[in-house]
Amino acid sequence: MNDEEQTEHFGEEPNPQTRSRATVGELQDMVDDLIAHLEAAKSMPLSSNVLVDREAFLDMLYRLRSELPDELRAARWMVREREAFVARTNERAHEIIERAQAENRRLVSESYVLAEAVEEANILVRRAEGEARRLRLEAEDELERELESVEKLMADLIRKIHDARSELHEARPPAPEVPY
């Protein structure tokens, strides 16, 4: 891709209401385009420096940055959803326990079913606690998988950006010596 094509590709910010965020593959393509842009840059005579269209390169970096927050928002949303799910599950468990306890008190007042009522209430409480724990663990497991996926994506992107910056810094010539 030449400088003009890259400027066209990255220079215009699309209307955020008319398009969706970039996929992981598209983000990786953007990083690849940045690397290709640097690799294709013209060398300065008698130097290891290269000429880079600053505006086009900055546009590419700004676009890349603007595409990243969806992953972060998704992770934050997942954490909030997990917390809400756990709260709903705990609320349901408390309601079940309260119902079981109320039923238990009612049955205790009836002497001929006392033993059966106690046993049944205990079963309901254990089931509710087991179900609440199972639901909580499933939510935590799912969140952990999603956060791990986001973490891997971010680590990969940061590594690629770091590599590109390192390559850029390696191309700098040493400072000229000042004569005395």
ROLUMVEX-399542 format. One record per residue (C-alpha): residue in three letters; x, y negated, z negated; residue number from 1. Coordinates in steps of 0.05 Angstrom, whole numbers, plus 32768, in hexadecimal, padded with zeros to 4 digits. Example, Ala and Ser with C-alpha at 12.3 -4.5 7.8 and 13.67 -1.06 7.14 Angstrom:
{kolza ALA; {80F6; 805A; 7F64}; 1} {kolza SER; {8111; 8015; 7F71}; 2} 
end
This chain:
{kolza MET; {8000; 8000; 8000}; 1} {kolza ASN; {801D; 7FBC; 8011}; 2} {kolza ASP; {8018; 7F7E; 7FE4}; 3} {kolza GLU; {7FDB; 7F63; 8008}; 4} {kolza GLU; {7FB5; 7FA5; 8003}; 5} {kolza GLN; {7FC6; 7FAA; 7FB9}; 6} {kolza THR; {7FAF; 7F63; 7FAD}; 7} {kolza GLU; {7F6D; 7F73; 7FD0}; 8} {kolza HIS; {7F67; 7FB4; 7FAA}; 9} {kolza PHE; {7F75; 7F96; 7F65}; 10} {kolza GLY; {7F6E; 7F4B; 7F6E}; 11} {kolza GLU; {7F22; 7F45; 7F6C}; 12} {kolza GLU; {7EFE; 7F55; 7F2C}; 13} {kolza PRO; {7EBE; 7F7C; 7F3E}; 14} {kolza ASN; {7E7D; 7F67; 7F1E}; 15} {kolza PRO; {7E79; 7F91; 7EDE}; 16} {kolza GLN; {7E2D; 7F96; 7EE4}; 17} {kolza THR; {7E30; 7FB7; 7F29}; 18} {kolza ARG; {7E65; 7FED; 7F1B}; 19} {kolza SER; {7E79; 801F; 7EE7}; 20} {kolza ARG; {7EBB; 8023; 7EC2}; 21} {kolza ALA; {7EF6; 8048; 7EE1}; 22} {kolza THR; {7F00; 8092; 7ED6}; 23} {kolza VAL; {7F3F; 80AF; 7EB9}; 24} {kolza GLY; {7F55; 80C0; 7F00}; 25} {kolza GLU; {7F49; 8079; 7F17}; 26} {kolza LEU; {7F71; 805E; 7EDD}; 27} {kolza GLN; {7FAA; 808C; 7EEE}; 28} {kolza ASP; {7FA5; 8074; 7F36}; 29} {kolza MET; {7FAB; 802C; 7F1E}; 30} {kolza VAL; {7FEA; 803E; 7EF7}; 31} {kolza ASP; {8005; 8062; 7F34}; 32} {kolza ASP; {7FF6; 8024; 7F5E}; 33} {kolza LEU; {801D; 7FF9; 7F2D}; 34} {kolza ILE; {8058; 8028; 7F31}; 35} {kolza ALA; {8054; 802B; 7F7D}; 36} {kolza HIS; {8050; 7FDF; 7F7F}; 37} {kolza LEU; {8091; 7FDA; 7F57}; 38} {kolza GLU; {80B3; 8010; 7F7F}; 39} {kolza ALA; {80A1; 7FEF; 7FC1}; 40} {kolza ALA; {80B7; 7FAA; 7FAB}; 41} {kolza LYS; {80EF; 7F8A; 7FD4}; 42} {kolza SER; {8134; 7F88; 7FB4}; 43} {kolza MET; {8158; 7F47; 7FA9}; 44} {kolza PRO; {8199; 7F41; 7FCF}; 45} {kolza LEU; {81D7; 7F55; 7FA7}; 46} {kolza SER; {81AB; 7F68; 7F6B}; 47} {kolza SER; {8183; 7FA0; 7F4F}; 48} {kolza ASN; {8149; 7F71; 7F43}; 49} {kolza VAL; {810B; 7F75; 7F6D}; 50} {kolza LEU; {80D8; 7F41; 7F86}; 51} {kolza VAL; {8093; 7F50; 7F6C}; 52} {kolza ASP; {8054; 7F29; 7F7C}; 53} {kolza ARG; {8047; 7F12; 7F34}; 54} {kolza GLU; {7FFE; 7F01; 7F40}; 55} {kolza ALA; {7FEE; 7F43; 7F62}; 56} {kolza PHE; {8012; 7F6A; 7F2D}; 57} {kolza LEU; {7FF0; 7F44; 7EF5}; 58} {kolza ASP; {7FAD; 7F4E; 7F17}; 59} {kolza MET; {7FBA; 7F99; 7F18}; 60} {kolza LEU; {7FCD; 7F9A; 7ECF}; 61} {kolza TYR; {7F90; 7F70; 7EBA}; 62} {kolza ARG; {7F63; 7F9E; 7EE1}; 63} {kolza LEU; {7F82; 7FDB; 7EC1}; 64} {kolza ARG; {7F79; 7FBC; 7E7C}; 65} {kolza SER; {7F31; 7FAA; 7E8A}; 66} {kolza GLU; {7F23; 7FF2; 7E9D}; 67} {kolza LEU; {7F3E; 8010; 7E5B}; 68} {kolza PRO; {7F0C; 7FF7; 7E26}; 69} {kolza ASP; {7ED4; 8027; 7E3B}; 70} {kolza GLU; {7EFC; 8061; 7E20}; 71} {kolza LEU; {7F07; 803C; 7DDF}; 72} {kolza ARG; {7EBF; 8027; 7DDA}; 73} {kolza ALA; {7EAA; 806E; 7DE8}; 74} {kolza ALA; {7ED6; 8087; 7DAF}; 75} {kolza ARG; {7EBB; 8052; 7D7F}; 76} {kolza TRP; {7E74; 8063; 7D96}; 77} {kolza MET; {7E81; 80AD; 7D88}; 78} {kolza VAL; {7E9A; 809D; 7D42}; 79} {kolza ARG; {7E5C; 8073; 7D34}; 80} {kolza GLU; {7E2F; 80A9; 7D51}; 81} {kolza ARG; {7E52; 80DD; 7D26}; 82} {kolza GLU; {7E48; 80B3; 7CE8}; 83} {kolza ALA; {7DFE; 80A7; 7CF9}; 84} {kolza PHE; {7DF6; 80F2; 7D08}; 85} {kolza VAL; {7E15; 8104; 7CC5}; 86} {kolza ALA; {7DE9; 80D1; 7CA1}; 87} {kolza ARG; {7DAA; 80ED; 7CC3}; 88} {kolza THR; {7DC0; 8134; 7CB3}; 89} {kolza ASN; {7DCC; 8121; 7C6A}; 90} {kolza GLU; {7D89; 80FE; 7C67}; 91} {kolza ARG; {7D66; 813B; 7C83}; 92} {kolza ALA; {7D8C; 8167; 7C52}; 93} {kolza HIS; {7D76; 813A; 7C18}; 94} {kolza GLU; {7D2E; 813B; 7C30}; 95} {kolza ILE; {7D30; 8187; 7C35}; 96} {kolza ILE; {7D4F; 818C; 7BF0}; 97} {kolza GLU; {7D1C; 815C; 7BD3}; 98} {kolza ARG; {7CE3; 8183; 7BF3}; 99} {kolza ALA; {7D00; 81C3; 7BD9}; 100} {kolza GLN; {7D08; 81A7; 7B94}; 101} {kolza ALA; {7CC1; 818B; 7B94}; 102} {kolza GLU; {7CA7; 81CF; 7BAB}; 103} {kolza ASN; {7CD1; 81EF; 7B76}; 104} {kolza ARG; {7CB2; 81C3; 7B3F}; 105} {kolza ARG; {7C6C; 81D2; 7B58}; 106} {kolza LEU; {7C77; 821D; 7B59}; 107} {kolza VAL; {7C98; 821C; 7B14}; 108} {kolza SER; {7C58; 8200; 7AF7}; 109} {kolza GLU; {7C35; 823E; 7B10}; 110} {kolza SER; {7C4F; 8275; 7AE2}; 111} {kolza TYR; {7C3C; 82B1; 7B0E}; 112} {kolza VAL; {7C69; 829A; 7B48}; 113} {kolza LEU; {7CA3; 827C; 7B21}; 114} {kolza ALA; {7CD8; 82AE; 7B35}; 115} {kolza GLU; {7CC4; 82AD; 7B7E}; 116} {kolza ALA; {7CC4; 8261; 7B80}; 117} {kolza VAL; {7D09; 825A; 7B63}; 118} {kolza GLU; {7D26; 828C; 7B94}; 119} {kolza GLU; {7D04; 826B; 7BD0}; 120} {kolza ALA; {7D1B; 8225; 7BBB}; 121} {kolza ASN; {7D62; 823D; 7BB4}; 122} {kolza ILE; {7D60; 825D; 7BF9}; 123} {kolza LEU; {7D45; 821C; 7C17}; 124} {kolza VAL; {7D7B; 81F3; 7BF5}; 125} {kolza ARG; {7DB2; 8222; 7C0C}; 126} {kolza ARG; {7D97; 8222; 7C53}; 127} {kolza ALA; {7D92; 81D6; 7C54}; 128} {kolza GLU; {7DD8; 81CE; 7C39}; 129} {kolza GLY; {7DF2; 8201; 7C6A}; 130} {kolza GLU; {7DCE; 81E0; 7CA5}; 131} {kolza ALA; {7DE6; 819B; 7C90}; 132} {kolza ARG; {7E2E; 81B4; 7C8A}; 133} {kolza ARG; {7E2A; 81D8; 7CCD}; 134} {kolza LEU; {7E0F; 819A; 7CF0}; 135} {kolza ARG; {7E43; 816E; 7CD0}; 136} {kolza LEU; {7E7C; 819D; 7CE4}; 137} {kolza GLU; {7E62; 81A2; 7D2C}; 138} {kolza ALA; {7E5F; 8156; 7D32}; 139} {kolza GLU; {7EA5; 814F; 7D15}; 140} {kolza ASP; {7EC0; 8184; 7D45}; 141} {kolza GLU; {7EA1; 8162; 7D81}; 142} {kolza LEU; {7EBA; 811E; 7D6D}; 143} {kolza GLU; {7F00; 813A; 7D61}; 144} {kolza ARG; {7F01; 8158; 7DA7}; 145} {kolza GLU; {7EEA; 8116; 7DC7}; 146} {kolza LEU; {7F1B; 80EC; 7D9F}; 147} {kolza GLU; {7F54; 811B; 7DB0}; 148} {kolza SER; {7F42; 8114; 7DFA}; 149} {kolza VAL; {7F41; 80C8; 7DF4}; 150} {kolza GLU; {7F83; 80C9; 7DCD}; 151} {kolza LYS; {7FA5; 80F3; 7E03}; 152} {kolza LEU; {7F8B; 80C4; 7E3A}; 153} {kolza MET; {7FA4; 8087; 7E15}; 154} {kolza ALA; {7FE8; 80A7; 7E05}; 155} {kolza ASP; {7FF0; 80BA; 7E4E}; 156} {kolza LEU; {7FDF; 8074; 7E66}; 157} {kolza ILE; {800D; 8053; 7E32}; 158} {kolza ARG; {8045; 8082; 7E47}; 159} {kolza LYS; {803C; 8070; 7E90}; 160} {kolza ILE; {803B; 8026; 7E81}; 161} {kolza HIS; {8078; 802D; 7E55}; 162} {kolza ASP; {809C; 8053; 7E8C}; 163} {kolza ALA; {808A; 801D; 7EBF}; 164} {kolza ARG; {80A3; 7FE6; 7E90}; 165} {kolza SER; {80E3; 800D; 7E82}; 166} {kolza GLU; {80F0; 8012; 7ECD}; 167} {kolza LEU; {80E3; 7FC8; 7ED4}; 168} {kolza HIS; {8114; 7FB7; 7E9C}; 169} {kolza GLU; {8149; 7FE6; 7EB7}; 170} {kolza ALA; {8148; 7FC0; 7EF8}; 171} {kolza ARG; {8160; 7F7F; 7ED5}; 172} {kolza PRO; {81A8; 7F6C; 7EE2}; 173} {kolza PRO; {81D6; 7F5C; 7EA8}; 174} {kolza ALA; {81DB; 7F12; 7E95}; 175} {kolza PRO; {8213; 7EEE; 7EBA}; 176} {kolza GLU; {8250; 7EDE; 7E91}; 177} {kolza VAL; {825A; 7E94; 7E84}; 178} {kolza PRO; {82A0; 7E7B; 7E93}; 179} {kolza TYR; {82C4; 7E56; 7E5B}; 180} 
end
